[in-house]
Amino acid sequence: MEENTISRKLRTDFAVPEDSDDSDLDDSDADPDYLPSTSGQQRQALRSTSGNVLSDNSDSSDVSSDESTPVGATTAKIAQSSLHWEKVSQENSEKQSPSCNLREVYSEVESPVYYFRMFFDEDVLDNIMEQSNLFSVQKNPNRPLNVDTNEIEVFMGSCIFMSVFGLPRSRMFWANNTRVETVANVMPRDRWEFIKSCVHFNDNTKLPSRNDPNCDRLFKVRPLVDEMQKKFKNLPLRQMLCVDEQIIPYKGKSALKQYNPKKPHKWGYKEFILSDSNGLVHNLEMYTGSIAPVEGIPDIGPSGNIVLRLLENVPRHEGYLLYCDNWFSSLKLFSVLAEIGIGVLGTIRVNRFPGLQFQTDKEMKKEGEEYLTKLPQK
């Protein structure tokens, strides 16, 4: 793999304009002058499993299996102590995998509509229908929408098809020269545009004031987001999980719109995703300007908090493994994950691991692909 390809895949840089909402994503333990390099020092993976608990060299009792010890109790110790690192021999980290056979859960491959309705069931469609009809009356009492769930489903299906087909303007699907029968034959153009102008998921009359410190910035789509999260969390988990961010491209006006010049789509909505080795999403969190810590666990910074929030429904001490890139990796996060029994493997930023000295690229190549650096277990 070429050096540039490796750099694009493994590095995450959040250097954005000062007026961007993305500027508060940096952890308090990160070096603001840090500039990722393409050397092997930035690509070195640090690994932690539930059997190899990250600990402080000064006190062997920092991490304990005692259930009375609160989760995250070692993070304060890490911040206050000088750490000692040493090389250890590679170990067999194979663990019993959680049972998850998707072929047993879903014995037959169903139609695409079946899987669509797994997420957009009658309850979801009923809510969209009610809120859309309500908004149309609030907007113009003399012109109600009067849409039903069947028409909502057709509208959503046409939107999905249009996004894949890729014409630059929606009206081209009905135009004589560019007419697409799959869309044009199921719904008239004016009706489609009227539904599009009225689609709503929540009651605007209950919208909280923007000056309210507890204002939900996702209020207008909150019912849909909550329902999707429930559906994602009900999917069977595989052993290998991954957290990462994703940009939903959007260049319109929105206070939630983010800018990141390092991404293929520089403008859009940011969301954090927990997925598995099958590519299935198991949890998501839309970024709204701040990332609160998980209740009962100390604040370990935005990048660590979001990982713990996404993992809230993952069973503990059952052999699950998490993969992440260097924006999420930190010694505090790895310590907490070790305590709750979730293994983690990720690329790292050196400034988040105090006292750790890396070898040069040439020296690491001599060690081979199985080279491992971790804290000694006391």
PyMOL commands that set and color helices and strands:
alter all, ss='L'
color gray80, all
select helices_A, chain A and resi 3-10+21-25+40-43+74-80+102-105+112-119+122-139+149-165+170-173+181-184+189-198+204-206+219-233+302-310+331-339+350-352+361-367
alter helices_A, ss='H'
color red, helices_A
select strands_A, chain A and resi 45-48+86-87+240-249+258-259+267-276+281-286+321-324+343-347+373-374
alter strands_A, ss='S'
color yellow, strands_A
deselect
rebuild
show_as cartoon
